[in-house]
Amino acid sequence: MSETLIAPRSVDDRLDAARRASIVLATTASGRKDAGLAAIAEAVARNAHRILPANELDLANARDNGLSIGLQDRLRLDESRLAGLASAVREVIALPDPVGGVVRGSTLPNGLLLSQVRVPFGVIAAIYEARPNVTIDIAALALKSGNAVVLRGGSAAENTNRVLVELLQEALESVGLPGDAVQTVDDFGRDGATALMQARGKVDVLIPRGSAQLIDTVVRESKVPVIETGAGVVHMFLDESADERMAVDVAVNAKVHRPSVCNALETLLVDARVAERLLPPVLTAMREQGVTVHADERARAIFPDSVPAVDEDWATEHMSLDLSVAIVDDLDAALEHIRRYSTHHTESIITNDLGRAERFLAEVDSAVVMVNASTRFTDGGEFGFGAEVGISTQKLHARGPMGLPELTSTKWIVRGTGQVRA
């Protein structure tokens, strides 16, 4: 690795280097940023021989340390997932550059020309766990939106992330962009994460991704502005008018397609008036896919091949082939259950009743609310963003899958001809 890629010794040194790189990126033309992204995609696609051995070492450590199956799945990279990461970066190239875009503007009566334009944040930090794909996704989106990024990817993926950051830096330098635009503080361990949370004035925004505990810690302890991504206690309600085939297909996909991710279904609610019609086919299909059903008393009476649900199941993001199931009296009861236990990530209703569909959309207070669709679609790539920084469950600035515009702020440009205020 070239001498320019040797990391500075302290976190402050790295943050200062990231700040200098961010100044360069803020005025870098779109074509040059896209060249950097193309180099990143090529580096990911062509360097499996460097990435996968490091990832296998992390996976071996994860197995030895008893990391959950769900987190092991998030940690795992293979040829197919690397191809997907490279493809996602190429999709970001095709997206419009948000920097300089005009949000609104006007001409005042005195002739002043006002325009509110999108600008990069500057230095973005991210703290996340066992998700090496986030290293590539965030770096790509940060570059396209003119930001530098400092990463704390966690000990579980430390070997994989070390190689990925090296490749990112090499790719940027190969097209004349500063390698310091991507930094890692993984080698500082938890002290690196703490330093990022305390780096007000050096880091402009901090984005946590991971467990509810990690996110809560960052939100409580950070002095840096935080965009909160949330755990996914995701709900689906089978309405009394739901089509049986649709209910089976959509619910099973939402649960088993990739159970370890935050948009996977965790709680299934069923209208009592159709529970005997819908529960057996839906839960039988779930069991055939290896799902363990945690059912309330009424649901167990209909589907005995389940385990009794306990109170904590309704607030649990299983991230595994476990599903909480409850029978509710009607839409009102379903909405009440969701209000009580939702993490405001994604909720879906399966229904053929337009009125109830529209009421569900209006009353459910989550980042993404769906009708007759799998919750697995809550994803930046599926939404056409190329990749995502995370799924914001807060209400300020950004909500839902975060793409390029969510990594920008704005500033006002005022152009005058000598006007003075009376």
N, C-alpha and C positions, 0 to 999 in steps of 0.2 A: 504494500500500500504506500502511496506517495507521502512524503513528509507533511504535505498540507492537510492530510486526512488524520494526522495524529491529534487526538482530542486534547484540548487544554486541560490543565490539571484540576481546576476547581469548577464547581457549578457556576459561580459568578463569572468566571472566564468564559465558560460555554454560553451563558446567557448573553454576555456582551458580544461574543462572536455572532450569535444568532441575531442580535439587534442590528449589527452592521450588515449582515446578509439580508435582513428584512428591508433595509433601506434600498439595497440594490434591487431586490425583487419588486418593490413597490413601483418602480419606474421601468421595469423590464417589459418589453413589448410581448404581445400575446404569442407571436410566432416563435420567439426564443423560449418562452415558457413551455410551449408545446413541444419544442425540440427536446427540452429536458424531460418531459413526460414520455416522449417516445424512447429516449435512452433508458428511462426507468423500466418501461414495459419490456424492452429488449433484455435488460439485465435480469429481470425476474424470470423471463421465459428461457434464457440461455444458461442460467446458473443453478439449475437444480443440483448439480454435483457439489456445489458449495452449501446450498441451503438445506437440503434434505438430511445430510449427515448430522448437521447441527440440530435440526429439528428432532431427529431420532434420539439424540442424546438427551434433549429436553423431555421427550416422551418417556424414555427409560427412567429418568429422575422422577417424573410425575408418577409413574407406576410404583416406584420404590417408596415414594412419599405419601402414597394413598390418595392422590388427587382424584376427585370424582370422575366418573365416566363422562359426564357432560362436559366438564372442563378439559378432559383429555381430548374429546372430540373437537372442541374449539381450538385447542393447541395444535392439533395435527395438520400438517401440510403434506401433500403428495403432488404428483405430476399434474393431476386434474385441477387441484386447487390453485397451484401456481399458474396454470394456464388461465384460470378464471381471474386471478389477480391481475395478470398482464392484460387480459381483455378489458377489465374494469378501468385500468389506467388509460387504455386507448379510447375508451368511451368518454373519459374526462376530456381528452384532447378535442373531441368533436363538440363539446359543449361550449356555449358562449362564455367568453371571459367576462366576469361580473364587474371587474375593476373599471371605473370610469362610467359605468352605466348611470343614466339619469333617472332618479326615482321620481322627482317632480320638479317643476320650475315655473317661474312666472316673471312678468315685467311689472315693476311697481309704477304707480302714476308719475313718480319723479324720474323714471327712466332707468332705474337700477335693474340689472338683469340678475335674477336669482336662480340658482340650480342646486339641487341636492343630489350629490353623486356618491356612488359606492367607492369605498377605499378599503384596503386591507386593514386588519386589526394590527398587524405588526409581528409580534411573537406570540404564537399559540403554544400552550403546553398541554400534554395529554397524559393522564395516568390511567392505566388499564391492566388487565390481568389475562394471561394465558391466551392472548389473541394476536398472533403474529400478523394476521391479515390486516389488522388495524394499523400496523406500522406502515404498510404500503398505502392503504386507503387514505389515511390522514396526510401522509407526505404528499401524495398526488393532489389532493384537494387543496392543501395549503399552498403548494407551488402555483397551481392554476389561479388561485385567488390572491397571489402576491405576498404570502406570509411565510415566515420562517417557523419551524416547529421544533419543540424540545420534547422528547419522549421518555416516559418511564413505563416500560412495558412489563415489569414484574419479573420476579425470579424464575417463575415457571417457564418462561419463554426466553430467558436471558441469552442462551447460546444462539437460538434462531434469530433473535432481534439484533444481536451483535453483527451477524453476517448481513442481515437485511440493511442495516444502517450503513455498513461499509459499501454495499452495492449502490445504495441511494446516493451516497456522497460521490462515489466514483462516477456514477451516471451524470450527476449534475456537473461535475468538473469537466467531463468529456465534451460538454457543449458550452463551456465557458461561464457557467453559473457557479456561485459560491457553494462549495460542499458544506460549509458551516450553516447552510439553510436548514439542514437536518441534523439534529444533535440527539444524543441519548445520555441519560444520567443513571442508567441501570447499574453501572459499576459502583455507584454510591449506595445501592440498596435502598432501604426505607429512608435513610437520610436524604437521598436524592429527591424522593417524593415530598418530604417535608420542606426541603429547600424550594421546590417549585411552588408549594402552597404559600410560602412566605415571601415570594419574590415579587411583591407589589412594586410596580415601577419598572421592572425588567421583563415580566410576563404580562401580556395584555389580557389574556383570557385563558382559563384553565378548564379542560373538559375531562371529567372522569367517566370511565366505562368499566363496568364490572359488577360485582356483587352489590346488593343493597348496603352492606356494611361498608364497603369501600366508598361508595358514592356518598353515604351519610357522613363518613369521616371527612371527606374532602369538602363537602358543603359546610360542615360545622367548623373546620379548622383553617380553611383557606382565607388568606387575606387578599388573594387575587380574585377578581370577578369570575364566577363559575357559571358555565352552562350545564345544567343538571340533566344527565341522562338517567333514566330510571329502570328499576327492575320491572320485569314483565309478568305480573299476575294477570294474564290475558283471559278474557271471558268470551264465551259464545252462548247465545240463547236460542233454543229451538222453540219457536213460536207455535201456537196451536195450528196455524195454517201451513207449517213447513212441509215441503215435499220430502218424502222419505229418502229417495235416492240422493237428492241434493244434500240432505242432512248427513247421510253416511259419508259421501265423498268429501264434502267440505270439512266436516269435523275431523275425520281421520287424517286428511292432509294437514290440517292445522296442528294436529298433535304429533304425528309420527314422521313427517317429512324431514324435520331436523329438530328433535326435541330439546337439544341443548341450547337453543338460541332464544333471545328475549321475545321474539314474536310468536313463539310456539304456544298453542292452547294449553292452559293450565286448569281452568274450571269450566265445566259444561253445565249449563242450566237448562232445564226442560220444563215446559208448561205441563202442569198436572193433567190437563184434559187430553193430552196426546202422549203421555209418558208410556202407557202400555203399548202404543203403536210404534213409537220412535226409539225408545230406549233399547229394546232387545236387538234390533238390527245394527244400531250405531255401536253399542258396547260390544256386541259379538265381533264386529269388524275390528274394533280396537283390540280386543283380546287376541284376535288372530295375528295382530301385529306386535304382540308382546307387551301391550299396555296393562299396567296394574291399575284397576279402577278403585278409587277411594270414594265410596258412595254413602250418602246419608240414609237414614232408616227407610224412607219411602222408596228410594231408588233400589236399595238392597232387596226390598220385598219383590220388586219386579225382576231384578238382575242379581241373583244370589251369588254369582261368580265374581264377587268383589270383596274388598275389605272395608270394615267400618271407617267412615270418615271421622276425623277428630277436628276440634275447633281450629287448630293451627293449619289444617290443610287448606282452608279457604284463603289464607294469607300467604301461602307458600308458592314460590316460583320453583317448581320441581326441577326443571332443566334435565328431565329424564323421562323415561316411558312410564310416568305416573300421571294420573288424571283425577282431579276432584270432580264429583258429579252430585248435583242436588236437583231435586224436583221442587219447583216453585208454583204458587197458585196461579199466577198470571204475569202479564208484562209489568205491572206495578211492582210485584214482588221481585221480579228479575232486576228491575232498575234499582230497587232498594239494596239488593245484595251487591250489585256492582258498585253503587255509591259507597258501600261500607268497606269493600275489600279491594277495589281496583287500585292499581298503581298509576292509572291514567295513561297507560301505554296504548293498547289496542283492544277494542271490543267489537264483536260481530253478532248480528242477528240473522237467523235463517227464517224467512217468512215469505208468504205470498200475499200479505195484506199491506197495501200501500200506506194506509194510515198508521199502522203500527210501526212500519219501517221508518216513516218520517218522524214519528215521535221518538223512536230509539235514537235516530241521528241527532235530533234536537236536544234530547235530555241527557245523553251520556256525555260526561265531561272528560274525554280522553283525547290524546293527541291524534289518534286515528280511530274513526268509527266506520264500520262497514255494514253493508247489507248483502247477504247471499255471496260471501266471498271468504276465502281462507285468510286467517290472520297472518299467514306467512308472507303475504304481499306487502306488509309494512317493512319496507326495505328501500334504501336509497337507490340501489341498482334497479329494482323492479319499478320504482317511481320515475326512472329515467334520469337519475342524477349521476350515473356512472359508478359512483361509490357513495359512501356516507361516512361522516365523522362519528355519528351515533344517532340515537333517536331521543330527542329532547322531550321530556315529560313536564317541563316547566311551561310557563306562559309568557315570560318576558323574552323578547328578541326572536327566539326560535322555538318552534314546536313541531314535533314529529321528526321524520328523517331529515338530517341536516346535510345539505349539499353545498355548492359553491356560494350562493348568496348569503347563507347563514354564517359564512366565514368572513364576511365583510361588515364594516360599519359604514357610516356616511359622514360626509362633511358638506357644509354649505359653501358654494362658490358665489361671490358677489362681484359683478363687473359694473363699474361706474364710469362716468365721464366728468368727475369733479364735483359730484353732489355733496352737499353738507346738510346736516339735520337742523331744521329750524327750531 
